[in-house]
Amino acid sequence: MDAASRHSRRHVLLGNGFSIAWRPDTFLYGRLLDEANFDGLTIDADAIFGLCGTSDFERVIRLLRSSAEVLGVYDSTDPAFADRLHADADCVKEALAQVLTRRHPDRVDSVTPAEYASARRFLEPFDHIFTVSYDLLLYWTLLQDEIDPPVRNDDGFRTDPNDPDADWVIWDLFSAPTQTTYYLHGGLHLFDAGAELRKLTYKRTGIPLVEQIRAAMDDGLYPRVVTEGTSEEKLAAIQHSAYLHRGLRSLATCGGALFVHGHSLDDNDAHILRAITKGKYRALYVSLHGDPTAAANLAIQRRAHALADDRDDRKPLSVAFYDADSASVWR
């Protein structure tokens, strides 16, 4: 993109459009809760998620399991009821695993070398890469170091000093000065292990994605992905994770130019938009797919200009738009 050369500092925020452009029929994800199949659940899924006031699968799973454990300490409790709670927890866990992996390619070689090369050319100009998608396309692309051009990539994960031969690496809380890649809503390859955040790697295991996810979940670990629907729910999840919180703060503290590719600037990511408004960016370049006068694109343009209008007059934000196809992300 020619506009990138006008700024000494350039950063990119990737939306789902980055992945959709690779295979439109593969990555048209909706809200996970709406897409999940809860066949086998003994109660209504909306009822239990509504009781928890969340669309966070992990929270519901933990509630069901802890409820079963509490019931287990009461001698008068019907053991069959506790078994039912455990079975429902397993059902919700399976629904999460299926919805996360149903359409996702299992292996890194699902993407061709030519496609990786094109994506790396797109990413090469940027100092920082932020994404709100949790699929593996960006992760896989950044791993292709043998394919030119070189791309800045430090996601903050390091070998676990307490277990250097582990199948995973862990996020280093003190990696802030060097970290350049941020998964703002988590990723399929990131797992919450309580005191640490782990990243599963194919190189260390040789195990396909679906098997890794299922095995980790069987061990009581869950993908660190923000499954909530509203911006308020997403922000609450982010504020309870040091890793996610670091990413959002980093988005808000970068300066120069921000390129927003494949993101609609919709209100369900209002926390992302606020980070842009509160940030130090001087220029905002937003991709539009298709006819700029189409209703969806006009809405994106209005929202982008609204970000500039919300800026302090002492920190003006210029706004421009570009054709998403002109970026030639995958081909």
C-alpha positions as CSV (number, residue, x, y, z in Angstrom):
1,M,0.0,0.0,0.0
2,D,1.5,3.3,-1.1
3,A,0.0,5.1,1.9
4,A,2.2,3.1,4.3
5,S,5.4,4.6,3.0
6,R,4.2,8.1,4.1
7,H,4.6,7.2,7.8
8,S,7.7,6.2,9.7
9,R,5.6,4.2,12.1
10,R,3.0,1.8,10.7
11,H,0.7,-0.7,12.5
12,V,-2.1,-2.9,11.3
13,L,-5.3,-4.1,13.0
14,L,-6.7,-7.2,11.4
15,G,-10.4,-8.1,11.5
16,N,-12.1,-11.3,10.4
17,G,-11.9,-10.0,6.8
18,F,-8.2,-11.0,6.8
19,S,-9.1,-14.7,7.2
20,I,-12.3,-14.5,5.1
21,A,-10.3,-13.3,2.1
22,W,-8.4,-16.6,2.2
23,R,-11.4,-18.8,2.0
24,P,-14.7,-17.0,2.3
25,D,-16.7,-20.2,3.0
26,T,-14.3,-21.2,5.8
27,F,-14.1,-18.2,8.1
28,L,-17.5,-16.7,8.1
29,Y,-17.8,-17.2,11.8
30,G,-20.8,-15.9,13.7
31,R,-21.3,-15.7,17.4
32,L,-20.0,-18.9,18.9
33,L,-23.0,-19.4,21.1
34,D,-25.4,-19.1,18.2
35,E,-23.4,-21.6,16.1
36,A,-22.8,-24.3,18.7
37,N,-24.6,-27.6,18.7
38,F,-25.8,-28.6,22.2
39,D,-27.4,-31.9,21.3
40,G,-27.3,-34.1,24.4
41,L,-27.5,-31.2,26.8
42,T,-30.3,-32.1,29.4
43,I,-31.4,-28.5,29.8
44,D,-31.9,-25.5,27.5
45,A,-28.6,-24.0,26.6
46,D,-30.0,-20.5,26.6
47,A,-31.2,-21.1,30.2
48,I,-27.9,-22.1,31.6
49,F,-25.9,-19.4,29.7
50,G,-28.6,-16.9,30.7
51,L,-28.3,-17.9,34.4
52,C,-24.5,-17.2,34.2
53,G,-25.2,-13.9,32.4
54,T,-22.5,-14.7,29.8
55,S,-21.8,-16.4,26.5
56,D,-18.4,-17.6,27.9
57,F,-18.4,-21.4,27.5
58,E,-15.6,-21.9,30.0
59,R,-17.5,-20.1,32.8
60,V,-20.6,-22.4,32.2
61,I,-18.4,-25.5,32.1
62,R,-16.8,-24.6,35.4
63,L,-20.1,-23.7,37.0
64,L,-21.6,-27.1,36.0
65,R,-18.5,-29.0,37.3
66,S,-18.3,-27.1,40.6
67,S,-22.0,-27.6,41.2
68,A,-21.6,-31.3,40.8
69,E,-18.6,-31.3,43.2
70,V,-20.6,-29.3,45.8
71,L,-23.5,-31.8,45.5
72,G,-21.1,-34.6,46.0
73,V,-20.3,-33.6,49.5
74,Y,-24.0,-34.0,50.6
75,D,-24.8,-37.6,51.5
76,S,-28.5,-37.1,50.7
77,T,-27.9,-35.8,47.2
78,D,-29.0,-38.0,44.4
79,P,-25.7,-39.2,42.8
80,A,-27.5,-39.3,39.4
81,F,-28.0,-35.6,39.5
82,A,-24.3,-34.9,40.0
83,D,-23.6,-37.2,37.1
84,R,-26.0,-35.3,35.0
85,L,-24.2,-32.0,35.7
86,H,-20.9,-33.6,34.8
87,A,-22.4,-34.9,31.6
88,D,-23.8,-31.5,30.7
89,A,-20.4,-29.9,31.3
90,D,-18.9,-32.4,28.9
91,C,-21.6,-31.6,26.4
92,V,-20.8,-27.8,26.6
93,K,-17.1,-28.6,26.3
94,E,-17.6,-30.7,23.2
95,A,-19.8,-28.0,21.7
96,L,-17.0,-25.5,22.2
97,A,-14.4,-27.7,20.6
98,Q,-16.6,-28.4,17.6
99,V,-17.6,-24.8,17.0
100,L,-14.0,-23.6,17.3
101,T,-12.6,-26.2,14.9
102,R,-15.6,-27.1,12.6
103,R,-14.4,-25.1,9.6
104,H,-10.8,-24.4,10.6
105,P,-8.1,-26.1,8.5
106,D,-6.1,-28.6,10.6
107,R,-2.7,-28.1,9.2
108,V,-0.3,-25.3,8.3
109,D,0.1,-26.7,4.7
110,S,-3.5,-26.0,4.0
111,V,-2.2,-22.6,2.9
112,T,0.1,-22.6,-0.1
113,P,3.6,-21.1,-0.1
114,A,2.5,-18.5,-2.7
115,E,-0.4,-17.5,-0.4
116,Y,1.9,-17.2,2.6
117,A,4.3,-15.1,0.5
118,S,1.6,-12.7,-0.5
119,A,0.3,-12.4,3.1
120,R,3.9,-11.7,4.3
121,R,4.3,-9.0,1.7
122,F,1.2,-7.4,3.1
123,L,2.4,-7.6,6.7
124,E,6.0,-6.7,6.1
125,P,5.6,-2.8,6.4
126,F,4.0,-2.9,9.9
127,D,5.8,-2.4,13.2
128,H,3.0,-4.0,15.2
129,I,0.3,-6.4,14.2
130,F,-3.0,-6.6,16.1
131,T,-5.8,-9.0,15.4
132,V,-9.2,-9.6,16.8
133,S,-9.5,-13.0,15.1
134,Y,-8.7,-16.1,17.0
135,D,-8.0,-18.5,14.1
136,L,-4.5,-19.6,13.1
137,L,-4.0,-18.0,9.7
138,L,-2.0,-15.1,11.1
139,Y,0.0,-17.4,13.4
140,W,0.8,-19.8,10.6
141,T,1.8,-16.9,8.3
142,L,4.2,-15.4,10.8
143,L,5.9,-18.8,11.3
144,Q,7.0,-19.0,7.6
145,D,10.4,-17.5,8.2
146,E,11.8,-19.3,5.1
147,I,9.5,-17.4,2.9
148,D,10.4,-13.8,2.0
149,P,9.9,-11.0,3.0
150,P,10.9,-11.0,6.6
151,V,8.1,-9.9,9.0
152,R,8.5,-8.5,12.5
153,N,7.1,-11.1,14.8
154,D,7.5,-11.4,18.6
155,D,4.3,-12.6,20.2
156,G,5.8,-12.6,23.7
157,F,5.9,-16.3,24.2
158,R,9.1,-18.0,25.4
159,T,10.3,-21.5,26.4
160,D,9.1,-22.3,29.9
161,P,12.2,-22.1,32.1
162,N,10.8,-24.6,34.5
163,D,10.0,-27.1,31.7
164,P,12.1,-26.4,28.7
165,D,11.1,-29.6,26.9
166,A,7.4,-29.0,27.4
167,D,5.0,-29.3,24.4
168,W,4.2,-25.6,24.9
169,V,5.8,-22.2,25.4
170,I,4.5,-19.6,27.9
171,W,3.8,-15.9,27.7
172,D,6.5,-13.8,29.3
173,L,4.9,-11.0,31.3
174,F,8.1,-9.0,30.9
175,S,8.3,-9.1,27.1
176,A,6.5,-5.8,26.6
177,P,9.4,-3.9,25.1
178,T,9.9,-6.4,22.3
179,Q,6.4,-7.8,21.7
180,T,5.0,-6.9,18.3
181,T,2.2,-9.3,17.6
182,Y,-1.0,-9.2,19.7
183,Y,-4.1,-11.5,19.6
184,L,-6.5,-9.0,21.1
185,H,-9.3,-11.6,21.6
186,G,-7.0,-14.5,22.2
187,G,-6.4,-17.5,19.9
188,L,-7.0,-21.1,19.3
189,H,-3.4,-21.9,20.0
190,L,-3.4,-20.1,23.4
191,F,-4.5,-21.9,26.5
192,D,-5.2,-20.7,30.1
193,A,-3.2,-22.9,32.5
194,G,-4.1,-20.8,35.6
195,A,-0.8,-19.3,36.6
196,E,0.5,-19.1,33.0
197,L,-0.7,-18.7,29.5
198,R,0.5,-21.4,27.2
199,K,0.9,-21.5,23.4
200,L,0.6,-24.8,21.8
201,T,2.9,-25.3,18.9
202,Y,2.8,-27.8,16.0
203,K,6.6,-27.9,15.9
204,R,6.8,-29.3,19.4
205,T,4.0,-31.9,19.1
206,G,3.3,-32.7,15.4
207,I,-0.4,-33.0,16.5
208,P,-3.1,-31.5,14.4
209,L,-5.1,-28.6,15.7
210,V,-8.4,-30.4,16.6
211,E,-6.5,-33.1,18.5
212,Q,-4.5,-30.5,20.5
213,I,-7.6,-28.6,21.4
214,R,-9.5,-31.7,22.5
215,A,-6.6,-33.1,24.5
216,A,-6.0,-29.8,26.3
217,M,-9.7,-29.4,27.1
218,D,-9.7,-33.0,28.4
219,D,-7.0,-31.9,30.8
220,G,-9.1,-29.0,32.0
221,L,-7.4,-26.3,29.9
222,Y,-9.4,-24.0,27.7
223,P,-8.6,-21.9,24.6
224,R,-8.0,-18.3,25.7
225,V,-10.5,-16.8,23.3
226,V,-13.0,-14.0,23.9
227,T,-16.3,-15.7,23.1
228,E,-18.5,-12.9,24.5
229,G,-20.8,-11.1,22.2
230,T,-21.0,-7.4,23.3
231,S,-18.2,-5.0,23.7
232,E,-18.9,-4.7,27.4
233,E,-18.6,-8.5,27.8
234,K,-15.4,-8.6,25.8
235,L,-13.9,-5.8,27.8
236,A,-14.7,-7.6,31.1
237,A,-12.9,-10.7,29.8
238,I,-10.0,-8.6,28.6
239,Q,-9.6,-6.9,32.0
240,H,-9.3,-10.2,33.7
241,S,-6.4,-11.4,31.6
242,A,-3.0,-9.8,31.8
243,Y,-2.2,-10.9,28.3
244,L,-5.3,-9.5,26.7
245,H,-5.1,-6.3,28.7
246,R,-1.5,-5.8,27.5
247,G,-2.6,-6.1,23.9
248,L,-5.4,-3.5,24.2
249,R,-3.1,-1.1,26.0
250,S,-0.5,-1.5,23.3
251,L,-3.1,-0.8,20.6
252,A,-3.8,2.5,22.5
253,T,-0.2,3.6,22.9
254,C,1.2,3.1,19.4
255,G,1.6,6.2,17.3
256,G,1.9,7.0,13.6
257,A,-0.5,5.4,11.2
258,L,-2.9,2.6,11.9
259,F,-4.2,0.4,9.0
260,V,-7.5,-1.3,9.8
261,H,-8.0,-4.3,7.4
262,G,-11.1,-6.4,7.3
263,H,-12.8,-4.9,10.3
264,S,-16.2,-3.2,10.2
265,L,-15.5,-0.9,13.2
266,D,-18.8,-2.1,14.6
267,D,-20.0,-1.3,18.1
268,N,-19.5,-4.9,19.3
269,D,-15.8,-3.9,19.3
270,A,-16.3,-0.5,20.9
271,H,-13.4,-1.2,23.3
272,I,-11.2,-1.5,20.2
273,L,-12.5,1.7,18.8
274,R,-12.0,3.5,22.1
275,A,-8.3,2.4,22.1
276,I,-7.9,4.0,18.6
277,T,-9.6,7.2,19.7
278,K,-7.6,7.5,22.9
279,G,-4.4,6.5,21.1
280,K,-1.6,8.5,19.5
281,Y,-2.3,7.7,15.9
282,R,-2.2,10.6,13.5
283,A,-3.6,8.7,10.5
284,L,-6.2,6.0,10.1
285,Y,-6.5,3.9,6.9
286,V,-9.5,1.7,6.7
287,S,-10.2,-1.0,4.1
288,L,-13.5,-1.3,2.2
289,H,-14.5,-4.4,0.4
290,G,-16.4,-3.9,-2.8
291,D,-18.5,-0.9,-3.8
292,P,-17.6,2.1,-1.5
293,T,-21.1,3.4,-1.9
294,A,-22.7,0.1,-0.6
295,A,-24.6,0.5,2.6
296,A,-22.1,-1.6,4.7
297,N,-19.2,0.4,3.4
298,L,-20.9,3.8,4.0
299,A,-21.5,2.6,7.6
300,I,-17.8,1.8,8.0
301,Q,-16.9,5.3,6.6
302,R,-19.3,7.0,9.0
303,R,-17.9,5.1,12.0
304,A,-14.3,5.9,10.9
305,H,-15.0,9.6,10.6
306,A,-16.8,9.4,14.0
307,L,-13.5,8.2,15.5
308,A,-11.8,11.3,14.2
309,D,-14.6,13.5,15.5
310,D,-14.1,12.1,18.9
311,R,-10.5,13.0,19.0
312,D,-9.1,15.9,21.0
313,D,-8.5,18.8,18.7
314,R,-4.9,18.9,19.8
315,K,-4.5,15.4,18.5
316,P,-6.3,15.4,15.1
317,L,-6.8,12.0,13.3
318,S,-6.9,12.0,9.5
319,V,-9.0,9.3,7.9
320,A,-8.6,7.7,4.5
321,F,-10.0,4.5,2.8
322,Y,-8.6,1.9,0.5
323,D,-9.8,-1.0,-1.5
324,A,-9.3,-4.2,0.5
325,D,-8.6,-6.2,-2.7
326,S,-5.8,-3.8,-3.7
327,A,-3.8,-5.1,-0.7
328,S,-3.5,-8.5,-2.3
329,V,-3.4,-10.2,1.0
330,W,-3.5,-13.8,-0.1
331,R,-3.0,-13.7,-3.9
